[in-house]
Amino acid sequence: MRLSLDFILIALPFLSRQFAANSFTSAGIAVPIAKRGSPRNGDSDSNIVTDIFVWQSMMIKHKTGVKHPFAAGIRKLDKRDTGGEPLTDFRNSLWYGTIAVGRPAVSLTVVFDTGSSVLFVPSTSCDSSCSGHKLYDPKASHSSHDLGEPFAIQYLGTATVSDELYTDFIEIAGLTANATFGAATHYSTSLESSRFPADGLMGMGFEAMSVHNVTPLFQTLISQNVVTSPIFSFKLGTSGSELYLGGTNTDLYTGDFTWVSLIGENVGWLASFNSLSVNGDTIIGTTAAVFDTGSSQILGDPGSIATMFAAIGGAEFVSSSGIDLYTIPCSFNTSLSINVGGKTVNISPASFNLGPIFEGSTTCVAGAAAATSLNGDFWILGDVFLQNVYTAWDVGNRRIGFATLA
């Protein structure tokens, strides 16, 4: 099916520094997230079903090419500061912003992804697969250092990145660290500029998930005493979206946080939600879930997702290899909510409706899908969920906080 719906990518065309009060009493720098396009604004340059399938397939498994550690187990700069980065929203599917790499610095856009841990950007040594992306040139940066360690990142077999590890200065929202990252020499089709508008990807998970035990950039900011608090926060929305580094932005939420502890030891942002309800009726009980800014939809095992959609009027199954998509009427107005740690997060019809399957259609793509690879071990709560709540990601205490959007 041809879909006019565009992915939501939050593009950061610029870096901005914003000093704002936050709940950790630190001066802050905020990264605003701006929306670019809308699933329902008439954009027609994208095959929505294809794009969602490709991106979700790429993101489902542990993003370093290793099977997610929980898949078996769930069944088994003296001054410290804060920083905010504006994000660009590309079709309610991905959020990206700007970092500056090297000295002299080159500005590159990256997706901010809590489901992985490695930062990679395309380099001037990349083959034609990086065409259309802005490139990092390590030879032009007098602060670059080649670690001589090539590696590859594989995403569920549908996307791969071949890299060479470097260290160099990286700046985000006015915060700078000397960090380790991958300079890509090859992108597979899923990451080419025609499908992936950001230049690279910044993993915001834990070091234990990363290739070659590379320390993620945010943890590097912590260890080099650049940020005031080991917390970063997200608002993902159609406007005013922001990544905040080193605390939270109190202007963007109200009330107190509800905190949920992570499961496991330094692996990923995996916790549990208490329940999922449709029209006030509990459909799914307590379930482990990876909270993932790098995934656009809510993803679960086929059986549970089918149970959920059976309670939604007018929903229809669309068969896809590996990812089972569903459609809903474009007039969708069903009440959906997920309870996390005792806090009920209502999922707005607008965020659950990803847009018409083709221009003028009254049938739209649903914001939840089934992934056969999950097998009931855990769900993935992506941006369809995260757009409806302000989130704080506490690296130091290994927990995630949820607060009501202002």
FENWORA-V530443 format. One record per backbone hydrogen bond with DSSP energy under -0.5 kcal/mol. CO is the residue of the C=O (numbers start at 1). NH is the residue of the N-H. If there is no record, write none. Layout:
# FENWORA-V530443
co	nh
CO	NH
CO	NH
This chain:
# FENWORA-V530443
co	nh
7	9
7	92
8	94
9	11
10	88
10	89
10	96
11	13
16	18
18	20
21	250
22	25
27	82
29	245
30	32
30	84
31	85
31	86
31	243
32	34
33	241
34	89
35	37
36	91
38	41
38	43
46	48
47	51
48	52
49	53
50	54
51	55
52	56
53	57
54	58
55	59
56	60
62	65
68	71
69	73
70	74
70	75
70	76
76	74
81	228
83	245
84	30
84	31
85	243
86	33
87	34
88	90
88	96
89	10
89	36
89	91
90	93
90	94
91	8
94	90
95	112
96	88
97	110
99	108
100	171
101	106
103	142
106	101
108	99
109	199
109	200
110	97
111	113
111	202
112	114
113	116
113	204
114	269
115	63
116	204
116	205
118	120
118	203
119	182
120	201
121	184
122	136
123	126
127	130
128	131
130	133
131	193
136	124
136	138
137	140
137	141
138	141
140	142
141	144
145	147
145	167
148	150
149	165
151	163
153	161
154	65
154	156
155	158
155	159
158	190
159	155
160	188
161	153
161	163
162	185
162	186
163	151
164	183
165	147
165	148
166	181
167	145
168	179
169	102
170	177
171	100
172	175
175	172
177	170
177	179
179	168
181	166
182	121
182	184
183	164
184	123
185	127
186	162
188	191
189	192
192	195
192	196
195	197
200	111
201	120
201	203
202	113
206	209
207	210
210	213
211	214
216	220
217	221
218	222
219	223
220	224
221	226
221	227
222	225
226	81
229	231
230	395
230	396
231	246
231	247
232	393
233	244
234	391
235	237
235	242
241	33
241	87
242	235
242	244
243	31
243	85
244	233
245	83
248	250
249	252
250	253
252	406
254	404
257	259
258	402
260	400
264	266
267	206
268	270
269	271
269	291
270	263
271	289
273	287
275	339
276	283
276	284
277	337
278	281
281	278
284	276
287	273
288	379
289	271
289	291
290	292
290	381
292	295
295	383
296	384
297	299
297	382
298	369
299	380
300	371
301	305
302	306
303	307
304	308
305	309
306	310
307	311
308	311
309	312
311	313
312	315
316	327
318	325
321	323
322	372
323	325
324	370
325	318
326	366
327	316
328	364
329	332
334	336
335	279
336	347
337	277
338	340
338	345
339	274
339	275
339	341
340	343
342	344
343	340
343	345
344	346
345	338
346	348
347	336
348	352
349	353
352	354
352	367
355	365
356	4
356	5
358	361
362	330
363	357
364	328
365	354
367	298
368	326
369	300
370	324
370	372
371	374
371	375
374	377
379	290
380	299
380	382
381	292
382	385
382	386
383	387
385	388
386	236
386	389
390	403
391	234
392	394
392	401
393	232
393	395
394	398
394	399
398	262
399	394
400	260
401	392
402	258
403	390
404	254
